[in-house]
């Protein structure tokens, strides 16, 4: 919930300081995928999850392969078409459970990006646009405020396909 600051003001020769709260009670995890098809509107699918600060026994603090599988199945159901997925090298994307799922599905083809190339991932552009617009210079007081703001910002991006197209254009890739 630490806010990104876009700009601050201070008198000359005085370093500007922005004070924020330290620890939070929870962690918000967000996963997303941009979908492109020539001649069709670009789409954004995402999954948001709030994790408690002190997880219960057996509760995870981040996404595992089953969460990504859910996102892929949901996107496939909404698109009604086969998916060619270009993924970064997150360790969760390469787990045995995910590899087994990919091999078992005939509608999913996966390619992995080279290591350390976030500039080739259009979803990174979505997160950057979200930070620059909906979350710029905002300090969230409760996790619910953060989640509400995330959902509102992502909904705005979903309905503006030119932003999603711009994130793909920034990578230098084409659909």
SEZA-901833 format. One record per residue: x, y, z of N, C-alpha, C in turn; residue in one letter. Coordinates in Angstrom, 2 decimals, padded with zeros to 5 digits. Example, Ala and Ser with C-alpha at 12.3 -4.5 7.8 and 13.67 -1.06 7.14 Angstrom:
// residues 2
{{013.19,-005.69,007.80},{012.30,-004.50,007.80},{013.20,-003.30,007.80},A}
{{012.85,-002.25,007.08},{013.67,-001.06,007.14},{012.90,000.03,007.87},S}
//
This chain:
// residues 175
{{000.82,-001.19,000.00},{000.00,000.00,000.00},{000.87,001.26,000.00},X}
{{002.16,001.13,-000.19},{003.03,002.29,-000.27},{002.75,003.00,-001.60},X}
{{002.40,004.27,-001.56},{002.00,004.96,-002.79},{003.20,005.36,-003.64},X}
{{003.10,005.23,-004.95},{004.14,005.78,-005.81},{003.94,007.28,-005.92},X}
{{005.00,008.05,-005.78},{004.84,009.50,-005.88},{005.33,009.95,-007.25},X}
{{004.56,010.79,-007.91},{004.91,011.27,-009.24},{005.71,012.55,-009.16},X}
{{005.47,013.34,-008.18},{006.20,014.58,-008.06},{005.94,015.21,-006.71},X}
{{006.93,015.89,-006.18},{006.76,016.57,-004.91},{007.30,017.99,-005.07},X}
{{006.99,018.81,-004.11},{007.45,020.19,-004.13},{008.12,020.48,-002.81},X}
{{009.20,021.26,-002.87},{009.87,021.70,-001.65},{010.64,022.98,-001.97},X}
{{010.84,023.81,-000.97},{011.66,025.00,-001.20},{013.06,024.62,-001.66},X}
{{013.72,025.51,-002.36},{015.06,025.26,-002.88},{016.00,024.89,-001.74},X}
{{016.85,023.91,-001.99},{017.87,023.42,-001.07},{017.29,022.62,000.10},X}
{{016.03,022.26,000.04},{015.44,021.38,001.06},{014.90,020.13,000.36},X}
{{015.36,018.99,000.78},{014.93,017.74,000.18},{013.48,017.46,000.55},X}
{{012.63,017.22,-000.45},{011.23,016.92,-000.12},{011.12,015.54,000.54},X}
{{010.28,015.43,001.52},{010.04,014.15,002.17},{008.55,013.85,002.13},X}
{{008.25,012.60,001.89},{006.87,012.13,001.88},{006.78,011.07,002.96},X}
{{005.96,011.30,003.97},{005.85,010.34,005.06},{004.72,009.37,004.78},X}
{{004.98,008.08,005.06},{003.99,007.03,004.84},{004.02,006.08,006.02},X}
{{002.92,005.35,006.15},{002.89,004.31,007.17},{003.80,003.18,006.74},X}
{{004.30,002.44,007.72},{005.22,001.36,007.42},{004.53,000.07,007.04},X}
{{004.16,-000.72,008.01},{003.62,-002.05,007.75},{002.14,-002.00,007.46},X}
{{001.68,-002.96,006.70},{000.26,-003.07,006.39},{-000.26,-004.39,006.92},X}
{{-001.57,-004.51,006.97},{-002.18,-005.73,007.49},{-002.31,-006.82,006.44},X}
{{-002.14,-006.45,005.19},{-002.39,-007.46,004.16},{-001.47,-007.23,002.97},X}
{{-001.61,-008.13,002.03},{-000.85,-008.07,000.79},{-001.83,-008.30,-000.34},X}
{{-001.79,-007.47,-001.35},{-002.67,-007.61,-002.51},{-001.83,-008.11,-003.67},X}
{{-002.25,-009.21,-004.26},{-001.55,-009.80,-005.39},{-002.43,-009.67,-006.62},X}
{{-001.81,-009.34,-007.73},{-002.54,-009.08,-008.96},{-001.85,-009.81,-010.11},X}
{{-002.61,-010.55,-010.90},{-002.11,-011.21,-012.09},{-002.98,-010.79,-013.25},X}
{{-002.38,-010.61,-014.40},{-003.16,-010.18,-015.55},{-002.62,-010.71,-016.85},X}
{{-003.45,-010.67,-017.86},{-003.03,-011.06,-019.20},{-003.72,-010.19,-020.24},X}
{{-002.94,-009.73,-021.22},{-003.44,-008.95,-022.33},{-003.68,-009.90,-023.49},X}
{{-004.82,-009.77,-024.15},{-005.17,-010.65,-025.26},{-005.33,-009.82,-026.52},X}
{{-004.66,-010.24,-027.57},{-004.68,-009.51,-028.84},{-005.10,-010.45,-029.95},X}
{{-005.92,-009.93,-030.86},{-006.34,-010.68,-032.05},{-006.50,-009.66,-033.16},X}
{{-005.82,-009.86,-034.29},{-005.94,-008.89,-035.38},{-007.40,-008.71,-035.80},X}
{{-007.82,-007.46,-035.91},{-009.18,-007.16,-036.32},{-010.20,-007.16,-035.21},X}
{{-009.77,-007.47,-033.99},{-010.69,-007.51,-032.85},{-010.17,-006.57,-031.75},X}
{{-011.05,-006.24,-030.84},{-010.70,-005.36,-029.71},{-009.76,-006.10,-028.76},X}
{{-008.73,-005.41,-028.29},{-007.81,-006.00,-027.31},{-008.52,-006.16,-025.98},X}
{{-008.14,-007.19,-025.25},{-008.81,-007.50,-023.98},{-007.79,-007.60,-022.87},X}
{{-008.24,-007.32,-021.65},{-007.43,-007.47,-020.45},{-008.21,-008.31,-019.46},X}
{{-007.59,-009.38,-018.99},{-008.17,-010.22,-017.94},{-007.24,-010.15,-016.74},X}
{{-007.80,-010.09,-015.56},{-006.98,-010.03,-014.36},{-007.64,-010.79,-013.22},X}
{{-006.81,-011.13,-012.24},{-007.28,-011.79,-011.02},{-006.60,-011.09,-009.87},X}
{{-007.39,-010.65,-008.91},{-006.90,-009.91,-007.76},{-007.20,-010.72,-006.50},X}
{{-006.23,-010.80,-005.61},{-006.43,-011.56,-004.38},{-005.82,-010.81,-003.22},X}
{{-006.52,-010.76,-002.10},{-006.04,-010.12,-000.88},{-005.60,-011.20,000.09},X}
{{-004.34,-011.14,000.51},{-003.77,-012.09,001.46},{-003.66,-011.40,002.81},X}
{{-003.98,-012.09,003.88},{-003.88,-011.50,005.20},{-002.41,-011.40,005.62},X}
{{-002.13,-010.49,006.53},{-000.76,-010.26,006.99},{-000.21,-011.50,007.68},X}
{{-001.02,-012.13,008.47},{-000.60,-013.36,009.14},{-001.44,-014.50,008.59},X}
{{-000.93,-015.17,007.58},{-001.74,-016.20,006.94},{-002.05,-017.36,007.88},X}
{{-003.23,-017.91,007.69},{-003.62,-019.10,008.45},{-002.78,-020.28,007.95},X}
{{-002.81,-021.34,008.70},{-002.04,-022.52,008.32},{-002.50,-023.02,006.96},X}
{{-001.56,-023.17,006.05},{-001.88,-023.66,004.71},{-002.24,-022.56,003.72},X}
{{-002.42,-021.33,004.18},{-002.77,-020.22,003.28},{-001.50,-019.70,002.62},X}
{{-001.59,-019.40,001.33},{-000.45,-018.90,000.58},{-000.40,-017.38,000.64},X}
{{000.80,-016.81,000.45},{000.96,-015.36,000.45},{001.14,-014.83,-000.97},X}
{{001.04,-015.68,-001.95},{001.14,-015.23,-003.34},{000.41,-016.24,-004.21},X}
{{000.39,-015.98,-005.51},{-000.27,-016.89,-006.43},{000.54,-018.16,-006.62},X}
{{-000.15,-019.25,-006.81},{000.53,-020.47,-007.22},{-000.02,-020.85,-008.60},X}
{{000.41,-021.98,-009.12},{000.06,-022.34,-010.49},{-001.44,-022.53,-010.67},X}
{{-002.17,-022.91,-009.62},{-003.61,-023.11,-009.74},{-004.33,-021.78,-010.00},X}
{{-003.84,-020.69,-009.44},{-004.44,-019.38,-009.70},{-004.22,-018.96,-011.15},X}
{{-003.02,-019.21,-011.67},{-002.76,-018.89,-013.07},{-003.58,-019.79,-013.99},X}
{{-003.75,-021.05,-013.60},{-004.59,-021.96,-014.39},{-006.02,-021.43,-014.44},X}
{{-006.55,-020.96,-013.30},{-007.90,-020.40,-013.27},{-008.00,-019.22,-014.23},X}
{{-007.02,-018.34,-014.23},{-007.03,-017.17,-015.11},{-007.03,-017.60,-016.58},X}
{{-006.24,-018.60,-016.91},{-006.18,-019.08,-018.30},{-007.50,-019.71,-018.73},X}
{{-008.09,-020.53,-017.86},{-009.36,-021.18,-018.19},{-010.46,-020.13,-018.34},X}
{{-010.46,-019.14,-017.47},{-011.44,-018.06,-017.55},{-011.30,-017.28,-018.86},X}
{{-010.06,-016.93,-019.22},{-009.83,-016.19,-020.47},{-010.23,-017.02,-021.67},X}
{{-009.93,-018.31,-021.64},{-010.31,-019.18,-022.76},{-011.83,-019.25,-022.89},X}
{{-012.52,-019.34,-021.78},{-013.99,-019.38,-021.83},{-014.58,-018.09,-022.36},X}
{{-014.00,-016.95,-021.99},{-014.50,-015.65,-022.46},{-014.16,-015.40,-023.92},X}
{{-012.98,-015.84,-024.35},{-012.56,-015.60,-025.73},{-013.14,-016.62,-026.69},X}
{{-013.33,-017.84,-026.22},{-013.87,-018.90,-027.07},{-012.94,-019.26,-028.22},X}
{{-011.64,-019.14,-027.99},{-010.66,-019.43,-029.04},{-009.40,-019.98,-028.41},X}
{{-008.57,-020.64,-029.21},{-007.29,-021.12,-028.67},{-006.43,-019.94,-028.22},X}
{{-005.53,-020.19,-027.29},{-004.67,-019.14,-026.75},{-003.21,-019.49,-027.02},X}
{{-002.49,-018.51,-027.56},{-001.03,-018.60,-027.67},{-000.51,-017.66,-026.60},X}
{{000.12,-018.22,-025.59},{000.53,-017.47,-024.41},{002.02,-017.21,-024.44},X}
{{002.40,-015.95,-024.27},{003.80,-015.58,-024.17},{004.02,-015.13,-022.74},X}
{{004.82,-015.90,-022.02},{004.96,-015.73,-020.58},{006.37,-015.33,-020.20},X}
{{006.48,-014.59,-019.09},{007.79,-014.31,-018.54},{008.27,-015.54,-017.77},X}
{{009.42,-015.43,-017.16},{010.04,-016.61,-016.52},{009.78,-016.67,-015.02},X}
{{008.61,-016.29,-014.60},{008.26,-016.43,-013.19},{008.30,-017.91,-012.83},X}
{{008.86,-018.23,-011.67},{009.01,-019.64,-011.32},{007.67,-020.36,-011.22},X}
{{006.60,-019.67,-010.87},{005.28,-020.30,-010.79},{004.79,-020.74,-012.17},X}
{{005.21,-020.04,-013.22},{004.80,-020.39,-014.58},{005.47,-021.68,-015.06},X}
{{006.52,-022.09,-014.38},{007.28,-023.26,-014.84},{007.18,-024.46,-013.90},X}
{{006.22,-024.44,-012.99},{006.09,-025.56,-012.05},{005.59,-026.82,-012.75},X}
{{005.75,-027.94,-012.09},{005.30,-029.22,-012.67},{003.80,-029.22,-012.89},X}
{{003.03,-028.71,-011.94},{001.58,-028.67,-012.11},{001.17,-027.85,-013.32},X}
{{001.82,-026.72,-013.55},{001.50,-025.90,-014.71},{001.94,-026.59,-016.00},X}
{{003.11,-027.21,-016.00},{003.55,-027.93,-017.21},{002.58,-029.05,-017.55},X}
{{002.11,-029.77,-016.53},{001.14,-030.85,-016.77},{-000.17,-030.28,-017.34},X}
{{-000.61,-029.15,-016.81},{-001.84,-028.52,-017.31},{-001.68,-028.10,-018.76},X}
{{-000.53,-027.51,-019.10},{-000.29,-027.06,-020.48},{-000.27,-028.24,-021.43},X}
{{000.36,-029.33,-021.03},{000.41,-030.52,-021.88},{-000.95,-031.16,-022.05},X}
{{-001.82,-031.04,-021.05},{-003.14,-031.68,-021.10},{-004.16,-030.89,-021.91},X}
{{-003.90,-029.62,-022.18},{-004.86,-028.81,-022.92},{-004.44,-028.68,-024.37},X}
{{-005.41,-028.79,-025.27},{-005.12,-028.65,-026.69},{-005.33,-027.22,-027.19},X}
{{-005.92,-026.35,-026.39},{-006.20,-024.99,-026.81},{-005.16,-023.99,-026.34},X}
{{-004.08,-024.48,-025.71},{-003.07,-023.59,-025.13},{-001.68,-023.93,-025.65},X}
{{-001.02,-022.92,-026.22},{000.37,-023.03,-026.64},{001.16,-021.98,-025.89},X}
{{002.27,-022.37,-025.28},{003.02,-021.45,-024.42},{004.44,-021.25,-024.95},X}
{{004.85,-019.99,-024.99},{006.23,-019.60,-025.29},{006.71,-018.75,-024.11},X}
{{007.96,-018.91,-023.73},{008.51,-018.14,-022.63},{009.42,-017.05,-023.16},X}
{{009.32,-015.87,-022.56},{010.20,-014.76,-022.90},{011.61,-015.07,-022.39},X}
{{012.62,-014.44,-023.00},{013.97,-014.60,-022.44},{014.03,-014.03,-021.02},X}
{{015.01,-014.45,-020.27},{015.15,-013.98,-018.89},{015.45,-012.48,-018.86},X}
{{014.92,-011.81,-017.85},{015.16,-010.39,-017.58},{014.78,-009.48,-018.76},X}
{{013.59,-009.69,-019.30},{013.11,-008.84,-020.39},{011.70,-008.32,-020.10},X}
{{011.53,-007.52,-019.04},{010.19,-006.99,-018.77},{009.72,-006.02,-019.85},X}
{{010.65,-005.47,-020.64},{010.25,-004.55,-021.70},{009.52,-005.25,-022.84},X}
{{009.55,-006.58,-022.88},{008.81,-007.34,-023.89},{007.46,-007.83,-023.40},X}
{{007.11,-007.52,-022.16},{005.86,-007.99,-021.56},{004.85,-006.84,-021.53},X}
{{003.78,-006.90,-022.34},{002.81,-005.80,-022.36},{002.07,-005.60,-021.03},X}
{{001.98,-006.63,-020.21},{001.29,-006.49,-018.92},{002.07,-005.54,-018.00},X}
{{003.38,-005.50,-018.14},{004.18,-004.55,-017.36},{003.75,-003.11,-017.71},X}
{{003.40,-002.87,-018.96},{002.89,-001.56,-019.35},{001.55,-001.24,-018.71},X}
{{000.72,-002.26,-018.53},{-000.57,-002.07,-017.85},{-000.33,-001.66,-016.41},X}
{{000.58,-002.37,-015.72},{000.86,-002.04,-014.32},{001.44,-000.63,-014.22},X}
{{002.29,-000.26,-015.17},{002.86,001.07,-015.15},{001.79,002.14,-015.37},X}
{{000.89,001.90,-016.32},{-000.20,002.86,-016.56},{-001.09,002.98,-015.33},X}
{{-001.33,001.88,-014.66},{-002.15,001.90,-013.45},{-001.48,002.72,-012.35},X}
{{-000.16,002.56,-012.20},{000.57,003.33,-011.18},{000.61,004.81,-011.51},X}
{{000.72,005.15,-012.79},{000.81,006.56,-013.19},{-000.51,007.29,-013.14},X}
{{-001.63,006.56,-013.21},{-002.93,007.22,-013.28},{-003.73,007.03,-012.01},X}
{{-004.26,005.86,-011.80},{-005.18,005.64,-010.69},{-004.52,005.70,-009.32},X}
{{-003.22,005.38,-009.25},{-002.57,005.32,-007.95},{-001.55,006.40,-007.71},X}
{{-001.40,007.32,-008.64},{-000.38,008.35,-008.50},{-000.72,009.27,-007.33},X}
{{000.26,009.51,-006.49},{000.14,010.42,-005.35},{-001.04,010.10,-004.45},X}
{{-001.29,008.83,-004.21},{-002.39,008.41,-003.36},{-001.85,007.53,-002.24},X}
{{-002.24,007.85,-001.03},{-001.91,007.00,000.11},{-003.20,006.30,000.55},X}
{{-003.18,005.00,000.55},{-004.37,004.22,000.90},{-004.36,003.95,002.40},X}
{{-005.49,004.22,003.03},{-005.57,004.03,004.47},{-005.97,002.63,004.87},X}
{{-006.72,001.96,004.01},{-007.14,000.59,004.31},{-006.92,-000.28,003.08},X}
{{-006.78,-001.57,003.28},{-006.66,-002.47,002.13},{-007.88,-002.40,001.21},X}
{{-009.05,-002.14,001.77},{-010.26,-002.05,000.95},{-010.18,-000.86,000.00},X}
{{-009.58,000.26,000.44},{-009.39,001.40,-000.44},{-008.48,001.05,-001.61},X}
{{-007.40,000.32,-001.31},{-006.48,-000.10,-002.36},{-007.17,-001.01,-003.36},X}
{{-007.90,-002.00,-002.88},{-008.59,-002.95,-003.76},{-009.63,-002.22,-004.62},X}
{{-010.38,-001.32,-004.02},{-011.38,-000.56,-004.76},{-010.72,000.27,-005.86},X}
{{-009.62,000.92,-005.53},{-008.91,001.72,-006.51},{-008.32,000.87,-007.63},X}
{{-007.77,-000.30,-007.27},{-007.24,-001.21,-008.29},{-008.33,-001.65,-009.25},X}
{{-009.46,-002.07,-008.71},{-010.55,-002.55,-009.57},{-011.07,-001.43,-010.47},X}
{{-011.21,-000.22,-009.93},{-011.68,000.90,-010.73},{-010.69,001.23,-011.85},X}
{{-009.40,001.28,-011.51},{-008.39,001.59,-012.51},{-008.30,000.52,-013.58},X}
{{-008.36,-000.74,-013.19},{-008.29,-001.82,-014.17},{-009.54,-001.86,-015.05},X}
{{-010.69,-001.54,-014.48},{-011.93,-001.50,-015.27},{-011.84,-000.41,-016.33},X}
{{-011.27,000.73,-015.96},{-011.10,001.81,-016.94},{-010.17,001.38,-018.08},X}
{{-009.10,000.68,-017.73},{-008.18,000.20,-018.76},{-008.85,-000.85,-019.63},X}
{{-009.67,-001.72,-019.04},{-010.35,-002.75,-019.82},{-011.24,-002.15,-020.90},X}
{{-011.88,-001.03,-020.61},{-012.79,-000.42,-021.57},{-012.10,000.51,-022.55},X}
{{-010.81,000.69,-022.40},{-010.04,001.53,-023.32},{-008.99,000.66,-024.00},X}
{{-009.40,-000.03,-025.05},{-008.50,-000.99,-025.69},{-007.29,-000.31,-026.32},X}
{{-007.36,000.99,-026.60},{-006.20,001.66,-027.17},{-005.04,001.70,-026.16},X}
{{-005.33,001.69,-024.87},{-004.27,001.63,-023.87},{-003.59,000.25,-023.91},X}
{{-004.38,-000.79,-024.04},{-003.84,-002.15,-024.12},{-003.03,-002.30,-025.40},X}
{{-003.53,-001.73,-026.51},{-002.78,-001.76,-027.77},{-001.46,-001.00,-027.63},X}
{{-001.48,000.12,-026.91},{-000.27,000.89,-026.71},{000.78,000.14,-025.91},X}
{{000.32,-000.68,-024.96},{001.26,-001.49,-024.18},{001.95,-002.52,-025.07},X}
{{001.22,-003.06,-026.04},{001.83,-004.00,-026.98},{002.79,-003.25,-027.91},X}
{{002.38,-002.09,-028.39},{003.23,-001.31,-029.30},{004.54,-000.91,-028.60},X}
{{004.50,-000.65,-027.31},{005.70,-000.26,-026.57},{006.73,-001.39,-026.51},X}
{{006.27,-002.63,-026.66},{007.18,-003.77,-026.61},{007.89,-003.97,-027.96},X}
{{007.34,-003.40,-029.02},{007.88,-003.63,-030.36},{007.33,-004.88,-031.01},X}
{{006.42,-005.57,-030.33},{005.80,-006.78,-030.88},{004.52,-006.41,-031.60},X}
{{004.04,-007.32,-032.44},{002.77,-007.14,-033.14},{001.89,-008.35,-032.92},X}
{{000.55,-008.16,-032.98},{-000.34,-009.33,-032.82},{-000.22,-010.28,-034.00},X}
//
